[in-house]
């Protein structure tokens, strides 16, 4: 006899599929940030400074800190899929963090010590579009069948087929 607990019953919700997909992309980006050749000017990579000229893939400025954050965000996306609520929260909060990074990058002087992430114009706009897109995924896919957003941690109700008479 097979028993299905709450996590296995809900493992297939759309938001629970989207969160690990986003996480996997961030894991891949984090790993690629440490690959010479994929990351141009790899030998100039700094831990956390705007002096880093390392760019992934020749466009987005990266550092050891930036790549490590990508890896951690990716792992979180894979880990937070047990419930639809945590998967949705990962996407919404992660998107909000990207919007904060966008604002941060828009208002700091890119040549100052405040640019420790580091970010450049390409990163800024990528953070903006990622923030909007990831929040949209979390909100749209995290809705229940009535069109209302589910409270965090609340499992998706089981879907029952109508009986035929």
C-alpha atoms as a printed R data frame, in Angstrom:
    type eleno elety resid chain resno       x      y       z
1   ATOM     1    CA   UNK     A     1   0.000  0.000   0.000
2   ATOM     2    CA   UNK     A     2   1.342  3.424  -0.933
3   ATOM     3    CA   UNK     A     3   0.687  6.376   1.304
4   ATOM     4    CA   UNK     A     4   0.795  9.897   0.014
5   ATOM     5    CA   UNK     A     5   1.684 12.567   2.525
6   ATOM     6    CA   UNK     A     6   0.938 16.240   2.005
7   ATOM     7    CA   UNK     A     7   4.256 16.926   0.279
8   ATOM     8    CA   UNK     A     8   3.872 14.131  -2.286
9   ATOM     9    CA   UNK     A     9   0.257 15.020  -3.020
10  ATOM    10    CA   UNK     A    10   1.232 18.618  -3.885
11  ATOM    11    CA   UNK     A    11   4.601 18.002  -5.517
12  ATOM    12    CA   UNK     A    12   3.226 18.707  -8.962
13  ATOM    13    CA   UNK     A    13   1.750 22.203  -8.537
14  ATOM    14    CA   UNK     A    14   2.904 24.694 -11.152
15  ATOM    15    CA   UNK     A    15   4.660 26.916  -8.616
16  ATOM    16    CA   UNK     A    16   6.475 23.857  -7.231
17  ATOM    17    CA   UNK     A    17   7.768 23.165 -10.728
18  ATOM    18    CA   UNK     A    18   8.733 26.787 -11.419
19  ATOM    19    CA   UNK     A    19  10.760 27.336  -8.227
20  ATOM    20    CA   UNK     A    20  13.288 24.541  -8.832
21  ATOM    21    CA   UNK     A    21  13.532 25.524 -12.509
22  ATOM    22    CA   UNK     A    22  14.470 29.075 -11.474
23  ATOM    23    CA   UNK     A    23  16.812 27.623  -8.849
24  ATOM    24    CA   UNK     A    24  18.496 25.385 -11.425
25  ATOM    25    CA   UNK     A    25  19.103 28.355 -13.727
26  ATOM    26    CA   UNK     A    26  20.717 30.290 -10.883
27  ATOM    27    CA   UNK     A    27  22.848 27.280  -9.949
28  ATOM    28    CA   UNK     A    28  24.014 27.028 -13.554
29  ATOM    29    CA   UNK     A    29  24.793 30.755 -13.723
30  ATOM    30    CA   UNK     A    30  26.685 30.546 -10.425
31  ATOM    31    CA   UNK     A    31  28.800 27.632 -11.644
32  ATOM    32    CA   UNK     A    32  29.438 29.247 -15.047
33  ATOM    33    CA   UNK     A    33  30.649 32.381 -13.275
34  ATOM    34    CA   UNK     A    34  33.622 30.347 -12.061
35  ATOM    35    CA   UNK     A    35  34.468 28.892 -15.489
36  ATOM    36    CA   UNK     A    36  37.275 30.689 -17.347
37  ATOM    37    CA   UNK     A    37  36.320 31.237 -20.962
38  ATOM    38    CA   UNK     A    38  32.594 31.398 -20.234
39  ATOM    39    CA   UNK     A    39  33.452 34.254 -17.872
40  ATOM    40    CA   UNK     A    40  35.659 36.669 -19.795
41  ATOM    41    CA   UNK     A    41  38.600 38.358 -18.076
42  ATOM    42    CA   UNK     A    42  38.376 35.657 -15.421
43  ATOM    43    CA   UNK     A    43  41.868 36.513 -14.130
44  ATOM    44    CA   UNK     A    44  40.612 39.950 -12.986
45  ATOM    45    CA   UNK     A    45  37.820 38.521 -10.814
46  ATOM    46    CA   UNK     A    46  37.794 39.992  -7.306
47  ATOM    47    CA   UNK     A    47  36.031 38.702  -4.212
48  ATOM    48    CA   UNK     A    48  33.707 41.683  -3.867
49  ATOM    49    CA   UNK     A    49  34.684 44.864  -5.660
50  ATOM    50    CA   UNK     A    50  33.766 46.984  -8.650
51  ATOM    51    CA   UNK     A    51  37.320 46.573  -9.972
52  ATOM    52    CA   UNK     A    52  36.436 43.102 -11.222
53  ATOM    53    CA   UNK     A    53  36.363 43.096 -15.010
54  ATOM    54    CA   UNK     A    54  35.186 39.469 -15.097
55  ATOM    55    CA   UNK     A    55  31.986 39.276 -17.128
56  ATOM    56    CA   UNK     A    56  29.535 36.459 -17.678
57  ATOM    57    CA   UNK     A    57  29.361 35.778 -20.697
58  ATOM    58    CA   UNK     A    58  31.295 38.898 -21.580
59  ATOM    59    CA   UNK     A    59  28.300 41.110 -20.594
60  ATOM    60    CA   UNK     A    60  27.360 40.887 -16.892
61  ATOM    61    CA   UNK     A    61  29.974 41.936 -14.341
62  ATOM    62    CA   UNK     A    62  30.582 39.240 -11.712
63  ATOM    63    CA   UNK     A    63  32.722 38.603  -8.657
64  ATOM    64    CA   UNK     A    64  33.256 35.679  -6.311
65  ATOM    65    CA   UNK     A    65  30.553 37.149  -4.028
66  ATOM    66    CA   UNK     A    66  28.116 37.647  -6.933
67  ATOM    67    CA   UNK     A    67  28.626 34.069  -8.184
68  ATOM    68    CA   UNK     A    68  28.325 32.665  -4.657
69  ATOM    69    CA   UNK     A    69  25.006 34.488  -4.189
70  ATOM    70    CA   UNK     A    70  23.791 32.936  -7.468
71  ATOM    71    CA   UNK     A    71  24.745 29.485  -6.162
72  ATOM    72    CA   UNK     A    72  22.990 30.041  -2.810
73  ATOM    73    CA   UNK     A    73  19.858 31.415  -4.482
74  ATOM    74    CA   UNK     A    74  19.854 28.364  -6.757
75  ATOM    75    CA   UNK     A    75  20.149 25.927  -3.853
76  ATOM    76    CA   UNK     A    76  17.296 27.744  -2.083
77  ATOM    77    CA   UNK     A    77  15.122 27.298  -5.177
78  ATOM    78    CA   UNK     A    78  15.711 23.563  -5.122
79  ATOM    79    CA   UNK     A    79  15.194 23.275  -1.370
80  ATOM    80    CA   UNK     A    80  12.024 25.341  -0.988
81  ATOM    81    CA   UNK     A    81   9.682 23.263  -3.120
82  ATOM    82    CA   UNK     A    82   8.130 21.028  -0.462
83  ATOM    83    CA   UNK     A    83   4.976 23.113  -0.393
84  ATOM    84    CA   UNK     A    84   3.345 25.444  -2.856
85  ATOM    85    CA   UNK     A    85   3.552 28.210  -0.247
86  ATOM    86    CA   UNK     A    86   7.295 28.023   0.258
87  ATOM    87    CA   UNK     A    87   7.893 27.710  -3.493
88  ATOM    88    CA   UNK     A    88   5.745 30.798  -4.080
89  ATOM    89    CA   UNK     A    89   7.483 32.690  -1.275
90  ATOM    90    CA   UNK     A    90  10.899 31.819  -2.748
91  ATOM    91    CA   UNK     A    91   9.868 33.305  -6.090
92  ATOM    92    CA   UNK     A    92   8.175 36.418  -4.688
93  ATOM    93    CA   UNK     A    93  10.881 37.226  -2.133
94  ATOM    94    CA   UNK     A    94  13.640 36.386  -4.621
95  ATOM    95    CA   UNK     A    95  12.036 38.678  -7.177
96  ATOM    96    CA   UNK     A    96  11.771 41.448  -4.584
97  ATOM    97    CA   UNK     A    97  15.471 41.043  -3.755
98  ATOM    98    CA   UNK     A    98  16.264 41.430  -7.470
99  ATOM    99    CA   UNK     A    99  14.228 44.644  -7.581
100 ATOM   100    CA   UNK     A   100  16.136 45.947  -4.544
101 ATOM   101    CA   UNK     A   101  19.394 45.078  -6.354
102 ATOM   102    CA   UNK     A   102  18.115 46.950  -9.408
103 ATOM   103    CA   UNK     A   103  17.401 50.058  -7.306
104 ATOM   104    CA   UNK     A   104  20.755 49.710  -5.556
105 ATOM   105    CA   UNK     A   105  22.558 49.528  -8.887
106 ATOM   106    CA   UNK     A   106  20.620 52.478 -10.284
107 ATOM   107    CA   UNK     A   107  21.509 54.814  -7.410
108 ATOM   108    CA   UNK     A   108  25.109 53.961  -6.519
109 ATOM   109    CA   UNK     A   109  28.145 55.270  -8.352
110 ATOM   110    CA   UNK     A   110  29.442 52.219 -10.237
111 ATOM   111    CA   UNK     A   111  33.034 53.357  -9.635
112 ATOM   112    CA   UNK     A   112  32.613 53.755  -5.874
113 ATOM   113    CA   UNK     A   113  33.387 51.349  -3.049
114 ATOM   114    CA   UNK     A   114  29.592 51.044  -2.550
115 ATOM   115    CA   UNK     A   115  29.532 48.892  -5.693
116 ATOM   116    CA   UNK     A   116  30.825 45.832  -3.834
117 ATOM   117    CA   UNK     A   117  28.422 43.342  -5.485
118 ATOM   118    CA   UNK     A   118  29.520 44.451  -8.337
119 ATOM   119    CA   UNK     A   119  26.816 45.611 -10.731
120 ATOM   120    CA   UNK     A   120  26.879 47.462 -14.023
121 ATOM   121    CA   UNK     A   121  24.202 48.743 -16.389
122 ATOM   122    CA   UNK     A   122  23.603 45.303 -17.921
123 ATOM   123    CA   UNK     A   123  23.257 43.757 -14.437
124 ATOM   124    CA   UNK     A   124  20.856 46.496 -13.383
125 ATOM   125    CA   UNK     A   125  18.406 45.834 -16.189
126 ATOM   126    CA   UNK     A   126  18.756 42.072 -15.849
127 ATOM   127    CA   UNK     A   127  17.908 42.429 -12.130
128 ATOM   128    CA   UNK     A   128  14.855 44.538 -13.028
129 ATOM   129    CA   UNK     A   129  13.447 42.066 -15.566
130 ATOM   130    CA   UNK     A   130  14.297 39.064 -13.362
131 ATOM   131    CA   UNK     A   131  12.585 40.714 -10.401
132 ATOM   132    CA   UNK     A   132   9.392 41.418 -12.331
133 ATOM   133    CA   UNK     A   133   9.401 37.997 -14.012
134 ATOM   134    CA   UNK     A   134  10.109 35.934 -10.912
135 ATOM   135    CA   UNK     A   135   7.515 37.805  -8.833
136 ATOM   136    CA   UNK     A   136   4.974 37.267 -11.621
137 ATOM   137    CA   UNK     A   137   5.766 33.533 -11.664
138 ATOM   138    CA   UNK     A   138   5.281 33.298  -7.910
139 ATOM   139    CA   UNK     A   139   2.023 35.248  -7.852
140 ATOM   140    CA   UNK     A   140   0.425 33.776 -10.959
141 ATOM   141    CA   UNK     A   141   1.445 30.158 -10.397
142 ATOM   142    CA   UNK     A   142   0.895 30.359  -6.629
143 ATOM   143    CA   UNK     A   143  -2.829 31.066  -6.987
144 ATOM   144    CA   UNK     A   144  -5.432 28.475  -6.110
145 ATOM   145    CA   UNK     A   145  -8.162 27.402  -8.516
146 ATOM   146    CA   UNK     A   146 -10.481 30.191  -7.346
147 ATOM   147    CA   UNK     A   147  -7.967 32.828  -8.417
148 ATOM   148    CA   UNK     A   148  -6.966 33.789  -4.873
149 ATOM   149    CA   UNK     A   149  -3.393 33.644  -3.641
150 ATOM   150    CA   UNK     A   150  -2.867 30.795  -1.172
151 ATOM   151    CA   UNK     A   151  -1.505 31.673   2.274
152 ATOM   152    CA   UNK     A   152   2.097 30.555   2.747
153 ATOM   153    CA   UNK     A   153   2.430 26.930   3.733
154 ATOM   154    CA   UNK     A   154  -1.177 26.034   2.958
155 ATOM   155    CA   UNK     A   155  -1.286 22.915   0.789
156 ATOM   156    CA   UNK     A   156  -3.186 22.787  -2.453
157 ATOM   157    CA   UNK     A   157  -6.566 21.102  -1.910
158 ATOM   158    CA   UNK     A   158  -6.872 17.756  -3.680
159 ATOM   159    CA   UNK     A   159  -8.615 17.855  -7.019
160 ATOM   160    CA   UNK     A   160 -11.530 15.426  -7.266
161 ATOM   161    CA   UNK     A   161 -13.116 14.373 -10.513
162 ATOM   162    CA   UNK     A   162 -16.890 14.721 -10.728
163 ATOM   163    CA   UNK     A   163 -18.802 11.465 -10.383
164 ATOM   164    CA   UNK     A   164 -20.640 10.162 -13.393
165 ATOM   165    CA   UNK     A   165 -24.145  8.858 -12.784
